[in-house]
Amino acid sequence: MSQPTHDVIAIGNAIVDVMAPSSDEQIEALGMTRGGMMLIDADQARDLYAAMGPGREVSGGSAANTLAGLAALGAKCSFIGQVANDQLGEVFAHDIRAGGIAFTTPALAGTEPTARCLIFVSPDGQRTMNTFLGASQFLPASALDETAIADAAILYLEGYLWDPEEPRAAMRKAIAASRNAGRKVAFTLSDAFVIDRHGDDFRKLIDAGDIDILFANENELAALTGENDFEAGLTALAPKVPVLVVTRSEKGAVAMAGGERAAVPAEPVEQVIDTTGAGDLFAAGFLFGHVRGKSLEASLKLGAVCAAEIISHYGARPEADLKELVAGVLA
Amino acid sequence: MSQPTHDVIAIGNAIVDVMAPSSDEQIEALGMTRGGMMLIDADQARDLYAAMGPGREVSGGSAANTLAGLAALGAKCSFIGQVANDQLGEVFAHDIRAGGIAFTTPALAGTEPTARCLIFVSPDGQRTMNTFLGASQFLPASALDETAIADAAILYLEGYLWDPEEPRAAMRKAIAASRNAGRKVAFTLSDAFVIDRHGDDFRKLIDAGDIDILFANENELAALTGENDFEAGLTALAPKVPVLVVTRSEKGAVAMAGGERAAVPAEPVEQVIDTTGAGDLFAAGFLFGHVRGKSLEASLKLGAVCAAEIISHYGARPEADLKELVAGVLA
């Protein structure tokens, strides 16, 4: 088995985020679940956009955000995801490539536009997401570059992309390609509602030993294990995956690997502006530590520092110099 | 003459800004003039975009930014500008309408895309702009709603839009409509290079008494008057316009009206992040004070407060609650 030339290759939704400040009253009046992610169709997207305040656009997508963080930290990364041949697709492709990430998936022909996520940001920074998947849900298995997958130490997958059929098939194929090459598969559960829809699939993947590193938050841990008690959930899940990372918002994060357990508090943040991407950037920091052979605790700390950066401004792509921010942890 | 139903109607470029952090070295290497605005074609836009780092998109356009500020302060506004029928056009139209501004100019049919401005932001917050005008340069005089112009206390025009032929003709027609209705015309000189190209036109408008309120910065004052000495420039220009407002960056601003002179220092800013829109938001604050009958000094102070808000974050559209920020000045 040859050494991988890349650190992480990810498959994820190729989304541009559209963010605007909102109020919890507006979020409730529009029938959204505060803090959740809802899939919407083109008509809903039009109506919800009309209800939003003046916005700003920043590239997003869960796994793509994680790669942006990893690349900013110095990791060598590739992205696989489906944009359309339109202006938002150009924005997404530009931003990911400008971050130094290889991205060669051809734009989708036809009329499906590039995915966008309408994000209502509450005064306390909580984000409520409404995703119109558009082209992103049509990522075909044929778009996979299996050589590139075999060439990356870690294949990283987002649970959000398990909803649409074609990307789900593509991710199954990618898992096989990664494992055949002797690489690791990392998976983020993304959202408790995604687990409601696809928990059986996820549990099967885990039981089959196809997931080496699993990321979850507290709600997702409960949804996957059926255990409402945090410790009970950890105890149930940890033996089934080589590395389990559970983020707990302001309570920090816990990781378990081969019987070892580590925990870190959340990094202090002057003001939480927008929590979009907190989990994505936590995963970036943790994975960077993992591929660089850092301890479980140091990897968690890297995750916490990156998450703190992302929630201190609008948008889920890093703005500050992450290398500088984590220098103390890596020293 | 009936009372106007609107405070300000503006004609300006309909632009989405694409911003990324940069370095002065990169700005020089790409042949740009730090702090300037350069018009670029589609090929240059493609090449420059490829050279930019990961970006973020926020609606822009000088006069449109000013209206966003005015509307946020509570003024009733309308905008006239040309977008295309594309995603960036939707973004621009959404943002201006979501700000409470009337915008009914039909999107341009055809292949010209919505205008974008590629903005390289230096570490000290200076912005260097590269504008691809696209659809914006084809605003036809037929798009003017002369009833709406007659119904606004102030017609506000941006010098940037004097470059392309069709909008220039539209603005001349708008000036006539506004003056025939007994309203005031406000004009911002926008950029010293614009004055190099169109100074004769601007001086003729001023000499004809067609400009009631003129906005300039120090460089533009010098370019228009040919006086490199600030006081000499003021002395030359002030008698020719009922209200002259000159912004001086960190030195504050000066206004002269009917022999009266007022000045304010710049408002303190914790950290200058991005100076894009500083002049636009200064104009917003000043015009708000003017239409509300405030003193010259109070109007300048309103301008300074709004400018300070805009340079403390990325993007030229206000993020903080401007009404709250200016409450002390209006009390």
Interface residues (C-beta under 8 A of the other chain):
Chain A: V18 A20 P21 Y49 A50 M52 G53 P54 G55 R56 E57 V58 S59 A68 D86 Q87 L88 V91 H94 D95 I96 A98 G99 P113 T114 G315 R317 E319
Chain B: V18 A20 P21 Y49 A50 M52 G53 P54 G55 R56 E57 V58 S59 A68 D86 Q87 L88 V91 H94 D95 I96 A98 G99 P113 T114 G315 R317 E319
